[in-house]
Amino acid sequence: MKMSEHARIRSQQRAIPPILIDLLMQFGACEAVGKGATKMYFDKAARKRVKAYAGPLAGLLNEHLDVYAVVSAESQIITTAHLTERVNRH
């Protein structure tokens, strides 16, 4: 998946490694945020999928899964950040 220059800079500034973004795009849950963009994050089911995929490494990854990415309608990552509050789904 393509990343915008803004997303690349933000993920570096916020210490979000590319492997977390890859896992997020592969296993993360989606929520619409407007204008065709979606927010990808790790919900409980996504964390279970990562655990099944990563095996013994899942314990090390678990504390770093509180991140999200906003993806455009054109499938480009717009930005990445750490979750600071709970995601409320409707």
Number of C-alpha atoms within 10 A of each C-alpha: 9 12 15 14 12 13 20 17 14 16 19 13 11 12 11 19 11 12 10 16 22 12 19 22 19 13 20 24 18 19 16 13 12 10 8 11 19 20 20 23 26 23 17 10 12 18 21 14 18 21 16 12 13 14 10 10 12 16 11 10 15 12 8 12 22 16 18 23 23 22 26 18 12 9 14 15 25 20 20 25 17 16 14 8 7 8 11 6 6 4
